[in-house]
């Protein structure tokens, strides 16, 4: 019985973590949109090294979060 409780707890914890990660995935999308908006409004130059670096960091953050989601989804399958 204790093993079943731990298993159910682990499943619930993974589900909660997936929900948290999916919510976190929206953050880099918003950040990216803000940077792009600044470039479109000509507040920042698309060639600015800071813009290029920031967009690269945002892509990396998004890719990392997506990879974490894939791992957790695979662990949820029987």
Sine and cosine of phi, psi and omega as CSV:
sin_phi,cos_phi,sin_psi,cos_psi,sin_omega,cos_omega
0.00,0.00,-0.67,0.75,0.00,-1.00
-0.88,0.48,-0.63,0.78,0.02,-1.00
-0.89,0.45,-0.64,0.77,0.04,-1.00
-0.90,0.44,-0.65,0.76,0.03,-1.00
-0.88,0.47,-0.70,0.72,0.02,-1.00
-0.90,0.43,-0.64,0.77,0.01,-1.00
-0.91,0.42,-0.71,0.71,0.03,-1.00
-0.90,0.44,-0.61,0.79,0.03,-1.00
-0.91,0.41,-0.68,0.73,0.00,-1.00
-0.89,0.45,-0.66,0.75,0.03,-1.00
-0.89,0.46,-0.70,0.71,0.01,-1.00
-0.90,0.43,-0.63,0.77,0.01,-1.00
-0.91,0.42,-0.67,0.74,0.04,-1.00
-0.90,0.43,-0.65,0.76,0.02,-1.00
-0.89,0.46,-0.67,0.74,0.03,-1.00
-0.91,0.41,-0.65,0.76,0.02,-1.00
-0.91,0.42,-0.66,0.75,0.05,-1.00
-0.87,0.49,-0.68,0.73,0.02,-1.00
-0.88,0.48,-0.68,0.73,0.00,-1.00
-0.90,0.44,-0.69,0.73,-0.01,-1.00
-0.91,0.41,-0.66,0.75,0.02,-1.00
-0.90,0.44,-0.60,0.80,0.06,-1.00
-0.92,0.39,-0.63,0.77,0.00,-1.00
-0.92,0.39,-0.43,0.90,-0.01,-1.00
-0.91,0.42,-0.44,0.90,0.00,-1.00
-0.96,0.27,-0.40,0.92,-0.03,-1.00
-0.88,0.48,-0.79,0.62,-0.01,-1.00
-0.91,0.42,-0.49,0.87,0.04,-1.00
-0.90,0.43,-0.66,0.75,0.05,-1.00
-0.92,0.40,-0.66,0.76,0.01,-1.00
-0.90,0.44,-0.68,0.73,0.02,-1.00
-0.88,0.47,-0.69,0.72,0.02,-1.00
-0.87,0.49,-0.63,0.77,0.00,-1.00
-0.91,0.41,-0.68,0.73,0.01,-1.00
-0.90,0.43,-0.70,0.72,0.01,-1.00
-0.88,0.47,-0.64,0.77,0.04,-1.00
-0.88,0.48,-0.66,0.75,0.03,-1.00
-0.90,0.44,-0.59,0.80,0.04,-1.00
-0.93,0.36,-0.71,0.70,0.00,-1.00
-0.89,0.46,-0.59,0.81,0.03,-1.00
-0.98,0.18,0.02,1.00,0.01,-1.00
0.89,0.45,0.41,0.91,0.12,-0.99
-0.96,0.26,-0.58,0.81,0.05,-1.00
-0.82,-0.58,0.46,-0.89,0.05,-1.00
-1.00,0.00,0.65,-0.76,0.04,-1.00
-0.90,0.44,-0.33,0.94,0.02,-1.00
-1.00,0.02,-0.09,1.00,0.00,-1.00
-0.88,0.48,0.78,-0.63,-0.03,-1.00
-0.87,0.49,-0.53,0.85,0.02,-1.00
-0.92,0.38,-0.63,0.78,0.04,-1.00
-0.90,0.43,-0.74,0.68,0.00,-1.00
-0.87,0.49,-0.70,0.71,0.00,-1.00
-0.90,0.44,-0.71,0.71,-0.02,-1.00
-0.89,0.45,-0.69,0.72,0.02,-1.00
-0.90,0.43,-0.60,0.80,0.07,-1.00
-0.90,0.44,-0.68,0.73,0.04,-1.00
-0.89,0.45,-0.65,0.76,0.01,-1.00
-0.90,0.44,-0.70,0.71,0.03,-1.00
-0.87,0.49,-0.67,0.74,-0.01,-1.00
-0.90,0.43,-0.67,0.74,0.02,-1.00
-0.89,0.46,-0.68,0.73,0.00,-1.00
-0.91,0.42,-0.69,0.72,0.00,-1.00
-0.89,0.45,-0.65,0.76,0.01,-1.00
-0.90,0.44,-0.70,0.72,0.01,-1.00
-0.91,0.42,-0.67,0.74,0.03,-1.00
-0.89,0.46,-0.63,0.78,0.03,-1.00
-0.90,0.43,-0.65,0.76,0.05,-1.00
-0.89,0.46,-0.62,0.78,0.03,-1.00
-0.90,0.43,-0.70,0.72,0.01,-1.00
-0.86,0.50,-0.70,0.72,0.00,-1.00
-0.88,0.48,-0.74,0.68,-0.01,-1.00
-0.92,0.40,-0.61,0.79,0.03,-1.00
-0.90,0.44,-0.62,0.78,0.04,-1.00
-0.91,0.41,-0.59,0.81,0.00,-1.00
-0.95,0.31,-0.37,0.93,0.00,-1.00
-0.97,0.23,-0.42,0.91,-0.05,-1.00
-0.96,0.27,0.58,-0.81,0.02,-1.00
-0.93,0.37,0.00,0.00,0.00,0.00
